[in-house]
Each structure stands twice: as C-alpha cells, then as structure tokens.
Amino acid sequence: MEAETEAFNLFPNPASDHVVVSSQNEYLAQALVFQLYDAFGRLLKESRIDRLPYRIELEDLPQSEYFYRVFSADGKWLSNGSLVKINRR
C-alpha cells in the first residue's frame, strides 16, 4: 500500500514538546486522522484533525525517532514521514 503523498508539513522537526501539522493545500483541511508510531510499529498516538494547522503534544514521549501517517476520514492513506523528538534543553 502506498501513500498518495499529499503535501503535509510537520514542524518543528526535531521537536521537544509539540509539532504542528499543516498543509498549503486548503482542500486538505477536511477531517483527517494523524497516527504516530514508534520504531517497532506500535501506534502511540492517534488524533482526529478537523482543521489545519493542528497542534499535537509530544511531552509524554521519550526522545526518539517516530513515524507518522496521515489518512483521510474515509481511510485513504495521504502521507507519511518521520519525526525526531528531542529533550528540551
């Protein structure tokens, strides 16, 4: 299964306490599902997004590299990527 590779941005990356999901394509500001996975493929967070930009809290996660997927509300895989969580200095 391959993502449609829509234009989503996560920033900041690396991040310490949160990331913001955004897109320059206004039509993507519909109902979305954001999923965050660890290196073992375990689902750690799932957020239903109804507007962009959207803030996702990371404070409860340890420093590591994570992977994300973005789906449309009807389950269509739109995008994926990686995110690095760092400790705040």
Rosetta constraint file for C-alpha pairs under 8 A:
AtomPair CA 2 CA 77 HARMONIC 7.40 0.50
AtomPair CA 3 CA 77 HARMONIC 4.98 0.50
AtomPair CA 3 CA 78 HARMONIC 5.10 0.50
AtomPair CA 3 CA 79 HARMONIC 5.36 0.50
AtomPair CA 3 CA 80 HARMONIC 7.06 0.50
AtomPair CA 4 CA 77 HARMONIC 6.33 0.50
AtomPair CA 4 CA 78 HARMONIC 4.71 0.50
AtomPair CA 4 CA 79 HARMONIC 6.26 0.50
AtomPair CA 5 CA 78 HARMONIC 5.47 0.50
AtomPair CA 5 CA 79 HARMONIC 4.66 0.50
AtomPair CA 5 CA 80 HARMONIC 7.35 0.50
AtomPair CA 6 CA 78 HARMONIC 5.52 0.50
AtomPair CA 6 CA 79 HARMONIC 5.66 0.50
AtomPair CA 7 CA 23 HARMONIC 5.92 0.50
AtomPair CA 7 CA 24 HARMONIC 7.03 0.50
AtomPair CA 7 CA 25 HARMONIC 7.08 0.50
AtomPair CA 7 CA 79 HARMONIC 7.58 0.50
AtomPair CA 8 CA 21 HARMONIC 6.83 0.50
AtomPair CA 8 CA 22 HARMONIC 5.71 0.50
AtomPair CA 8 CA 23 HARMONIC 4.67 0.50
AtomPair CA 8 CA 24 HARMONIC 7.58 0.50
AtomPair CA 8 CA 79 HARMONIC 7.05 0.50
AtomPair CA 9 CA 20 HARMONIC 7.84 0.50
AtomPair CA 9 CA 21 HARMONIC 5.73 0.50
AtomPair CA 9 CA 22 HARMONIC 5.19 0.50
AtomPair CA 9 CA 23 HARMONIC 5.94 0.50
AtomPair CA 10 CA 19 HARMONIC 6.09 0.50
AtomPair CA 10 CA 20 HARMONIC 5.49 0.50
AtomPair CA 10 CA 21 HARMONIC 4.79 0.50
AtomPair CA 10 CA 22 HARMONIC 6.56 0.50
AtomPair CA 10 CA 83 HARMONIC 7.90 0.50
AtomPair CA 11 CA 15 HARMONIC 7.36 0.50
AtomPair CA 11 CA 19 HARMONIC 5.32 0.50
AtomPair CA 11 CA 20 HARMONIC 5.39 0.50
AtomPair CA 11 CA 21 HARMONIC 6.96 0.50
AtomPair CA 12 CA 18 HARMONIC 7.94 0.50
AtomPair CA 12 CA 19 HARMONIC 5.83 0.50
AtomPair CA 12 CA 20 HARMONIC 7.22 0.50
AtomPair CA 13 CA 19 HARMONIC 7.44 0.50
AtomPair CA 13 CA 83 HARMONIC 6.07 0.50
AtomPair CA 13 CA 84 HARMONIC 6.12 0.50
AtomPair CA 13 CA 85 HARMONIC 7.72 0.50
AtomPair CA 14 CA 83 HARMONIC 6.45 0.50
AtomPair CA 14 CA 84 HARMONIC 4.64 0.50
AtomPair CA 14 CA 85 HARMONIC 5.71 0.50
AtomPair CA 14 CA 86 HARMONIC 6.46 0.50
AtomPair CA 15 CA 19 HARMONIC 6.39 0.50
AtomPair CA 15 CA 83 HARMONIC 7.75 0.50
AtomPair CA 15 CA 84 HARMONIC 6.34 0.50
AtomPair CA 15 CA 85 HARMONIC 5.08 0.50
AtomPair CA 15 CA 86 HARMONIC 5.90 0.50
AtomPair CA 16 CA 58 HARMONIC 7.07 0.50
AtomPair CA 16 CA 59 HARMONIC 7.09 0.50
AtomPair CA 16 CA 85 HARMONIC 5.59 0.50
AtomPair CA 16 CA 86 HARMONIC 4.95 0.50
AtomPair CA 16 CA 87 HARMONIC 5.53 0.50
AtomPair CA 16 CA 88 HARMONIC 5.38 0.50
AtomPair CA 17 CA 57 HARMONIC 6.10 0.50
AtomPair CA 17 CA 58 HARMONIC 4.88 0.50
AtomPair CA 17 CA 59 HARMONIC 4.62 0.50
AtomPair CA 17 CA 85 HARMONIC 7.95 0.50
AtomPair CA 17 CA 88 HARMONIC 7.57 0.50
AtomPair CA 18 CA 55 HARMONIC 6.72 0.50
AtomPair CA 18 CA 56 HARMONIC 5.48 0.50
AtomPair CA 18 CA 57 HARMONIC 4.35 0.50
AtomPair CA 18 CA 58 HARMONIC 4.86 0.50
AtomPair CA 18 CA 59 HARMONIC 6.87 0.50
AtomPair CA 19 CA 55 HARMONIC 5.81 0.50
AtomPair CA 19 CA 56 HARMONIC 5.38 0.50
AtomPair CA 19 CA 57 HARMONIC 6.70 0.50
AtomPair CA 19 CA 58 HARMONIC 7.37 0.50
AtomPair CA 20 CA 53 HARMONIC 6.28 0.50
AtomPair CA 20 CA 54 HARMONIC 5.41 0.50
AtomPair CA 20 CA 55 HARMONIC 4.42 0.50
AtomPair CA 20 CA 56 HARMONIC 6.17 0.50
AtomPair CA 21 CA 52 HARMONIC 6.77 0.50
AtomPair CA 21 CA 53 HARMONIC 5.46 0.50
AtomPair CA 21 CA 54 HARMONIC 5.15 0.50
AtomPair CA 21 CA 55 HARMONIC 6.39 0.50
AtomPair CA 21 CA 56 HARMONIC 7.61 0.50
AtomPair CA 22 CA 52 HARMONIC 5.38 0.50
AtomPair CA 22 CA 53 HARMONIC 4.45 0.50
AtomPair CA 22 CA 54 HARMONIC 6.65 0.50
AtomPair CA 23 CA 28 HARMONIC 6.99 0.50
AtomPair CA 23 CA 29 HARMONIC 7.75 0.50
AtomPair CA 23 CA 52 HARMONIC 6.97 0.50
AtomPair CA 23 CA 53 HARMONIC 7.28 0.50
AtomPair CA 25 CA 29 HARMONIC 7.62 0.50
AtomPair CA 29 CA 50 HARMONIC 6.82 0.50
AtomPair CA 29 CA 51 HARMONIC 5.17 0.50
AtomPair CA 29 CA 52 HARMONIC 5.40 0.50
AtomPair CA 30 CA 49 HARMONIC 7.72 0.50
AtomPair CA 30 CA 50 HARMONIC 5.74 0.50
AtomPair CA 30 CA 51 HARMONIC 6.40 0.50
AtomPair CA 30 CA 72 HARMONIC 7.88 0.50
AtomPair CA 31 CA 48 HARMONIC 7.09 0.50
AtomPair CA 31 CA 49 HARMONIC 5.64 0.50
AtomPair CA 31 CA 50 HARMONIC 4.59 0.50
AtomPair CA 31 CA 51 HARMONIC 7.23 0.50
AtomPair CA 31 CA 72 HARMONIC 6.43 0.50
AtomPair CA 31 CA 73 HARMONIC 5.36 0.50
AtomPair CA 32 CA 48 HARMONIC 5.86 0.50
AtomPair CA 32 CA 49 HARMONIC 4.90 0.50
AtomPair CA 32 CA 50 HARMONIC 6.41 0.50
AtomPair CA 32 CA 70 HARMONIC 6.85 0.50
AtomPair CA 32 CA 71 HARMONIC 5.68 0.50
AtomPair CA 32 CA 72 HARMONIC 4.62 0.50
AtomPair CA 32 CA 73 HARMONIC 5.11 0.50
AtomPair CA 33 CA 46 HARMONIC 6.90 0.50
AtomPair CA 33 CA 47 HARMONIC 5.71 0.50
AtomPair CA 33 CA 48 HARMONIC 4.66 0.50
AtomPair CA 33 CA 49 HARMONIC 5.87 0.50
AtomPair CA 33 CA 70 HARMONIC 5.67 0.50
AtomPair CA 33 CA 71 HARMONIC 5.06 0.50
AtomPair CA 33 CA 72 HARMONIC 6.20 0.50
AtomPair CA 33 CA 73 HARMONIC 6.33 0.50
AtomPair CA 34 CA 45 HARMONIC 7.92 0.50
AtomPair CA 34 CA 46 HARMONIC 5.57 0.50
AtomPair CA 34 CA 47 HARMONIC 5.12 0.50
AtomPair CA 34 CA 48 HARMONIC 6.45 0.50
AtomPair CA 34 CA 49 HARMONIC 7.15 0.50
AtomPair CA 34 CA 68 HARMONIC 7.06 0.50
AtomPair CA 34 CA 69 HARMONIC 5.93 0.50
AtomPair CA 34 CA 70 HARMONIC 4.68 0.50
AtomPair CA 34 CA 71 HARMONIC 6.57 0.50
AtomPair CA 35 CA 43 HARMONIC 6.86 0.50
AtomPair CA 35 CA 44 HARMONIC 7.56 0.50
AtomPair CA 35 CA 45 HARMONIC 5.67 0.50
AtomPair CA 35 CA 46 HARMONIC 4.48 0.50
AtomPair CA 35 CA 47 HARMONIC 6.58 0.50
AtomPair CA 35 CA 68 HARMONIC 5.46 0.50
AtomPair CA 35 CA 69 HARMONIC 5.28 0.50
AtomPair CA 35 CA 70 HARMONIC 6.45 0.50
AtomPair CA 36 CA 43 HARMONIC 5.94 0.50
AtomPair CA 36 CA 44 HARMONIC 5.61 0.50
AtomPair CA 36 CA 45 HARMONIC 5.09 0.50
AtomPair CA 36 CA 46 HARMONIC 6.47 0.50
AtomPair CA 36 CA 66 HARMONIC 6.74 0.50
AtomPair CA 36 CA 67 HARMONIC 5.77 0.50
AtomPair CA 36 CA 68 HARMONIC 4.46 0.50
AtomPair CA 36 CA 69 HARMONIC 6.73 0.50
AtomPair CA 37 CA 41 HARMONIC 5.47 0.50
AtomPair CA 37 CA 42 HARMONIC 5.27 0.50
AtomPair CA 37 CA 43 HARMONIC 4.53 0.50
AtomPair CA 37 CA 44 HARMONIC 5.42 0.50
AtomPair CA 37 CA 45 HARMONIC 7.22 0.50
AtomPair CA 37 CA 66 HARMONIC 5.73 0.50
AtomPair CA 37 CA 67 HARMONIC 5.12 0.50
AtomPair CA 37 CA 68 HARMONIC 6.03 0.50
AtomPair CA 38 CA 42 HARMONIC 5.52 0.50
AtomPair CA 38 CA 43 HARMONIC 6.84 0.50
AtomPair CA 38 CA 44 HARMONIC 6.85 0.50
AtomPair CA 38 CA 65 HARMONIC 7.21 0.50
AtomPair CA 38 CA 66 HARMONIC 4.97 0.50
AtomPair CA 38 CA 67 HARMONIC 6.36 0.50
AtomPair CA 39 CA 65 HARMONIC 7.09 0.50
AtomPair CA 39 CA 66 HARMONIC 6.29 0.50
AtomPair CA 39 CA 67 HARMONIC 7.34 0.50
AtomPair CA 47 CA 56 HARMONIC 7.91 0.50
AtomPair CA 49 CA 54 HARMONIC 6.87 0.50
AtomPair CA 58 CA 85 HARMONIC 7.67 0.50
AtomPair CA 61 CA 85 HARMONIC 7.75 0.50
AtomPair CA 62 CA 85 HARMONIC 7.19 0.50
AtomPair CA 62 CA 86 HARMONIC 7.86 0.50
AtomPair CA 62 CA 87 HARMONIC 7.81 0.50
AtomPair CA 63 CA 84 HARMONIC 7.56 0.50
AtomPair CA 63 CA 85 HARMONIC 4.89 0.50
AtomPair CA 63 CA 86 HARMONIC 4.83 0.50
AtomPair CA 63 CA 87 HARMONIC 5.93 0.50
AtomPair CA 64 CA 84 HARMONIC 5.97 0.50
AtomPair CA 64 CA 85 HARMONIC 5.32 0.50
AtomPair CA 64 CA 86 HARMONIC 6.88 0.50
AtomPair CA 65 CA 82 HARMONIC 6.95 0.50
AtomPair CA 65 CA 83 HARMONIC 5.76 0.50
AtomPair CA 65 CA 84 HARMONIC 4.42 0.50
AtomPair CA 65 CA 85 HARMONIC 6.14 0.50
AtomPair CA 66 CA 82 HARMONIC 5.61 0.50
AtomPair CA 66 CA 83 HARMONIC 5.07 0.50
AtomPair CA 66 CA 84 HARMONIC 6.12 0.50
AtomPair CA 66 CA 85 HARMONIC 7.48 0.50
AtomPair CA 67 CA 80 HARMONIC 7.32 0.50
AtomPair CA 67 CA 81 HARMONIC 5.72 0.50
AtomPair CA 67 CA 82 HARMONIC 4.27 0.50
AtomPair CA 67 CA 83 HARMONIC 5.95 0.50
AtomPair CA 68 CA 80 HARMONIC 5.36 0.50
AtomPair CA 68 CA 81 HARMONIC 5.46 0.50
AtomPair CA 68 CA 82 HARMONIC 6.01 0.50
AtomPair CA 68 CA 83 HARMONIC 7.37 0.50
AtomPair CA 69 CA 77 HARMONIC 7.37 0.50
AtomPair CA 69 CA 78 HARMONIC 7.55 0.50
AtomPair CA 69 CA 79 HARMONIC 5.65 0.50
AtomPair CA 69 CA 80 HARMONIC 4.21 0.50
AtomPair CA 69 CA 81 HARMONIC 6.75 0.50
AtomPair CA 70 CA 77 HARMONIC 6.25 0.50
AtomPair CA 70 CA 78 HARMONIC 5.51 0.50
AtomPair CA 70 CA 79 HARMONIC 5.08 0.50
AtomPair CA 70 CA 80 HARMONIC 6.17 0.50
AtomPair CA 71 CA 75 HARMONIC 5.54 0.50
AtomPair CA 71 CA 76 HARMONIC 5.31 0.50
AtomPair CA 71 CA 77 HARMONIC 4.49 0.50
AtomPair CA 71 CA 78 HARMONIC 5.20 0.50
AtomPair CA 71 CA 79 HARMONIC 7.08 0.50
AtomPair CA 72 CA 76 HARMONIC 5.14 0.50
AtomPair CA 72 CA 77 HARMONIC 6.63 0.50
AtomPair CA 72 CA 78 HARMONIC 6.70 0.50
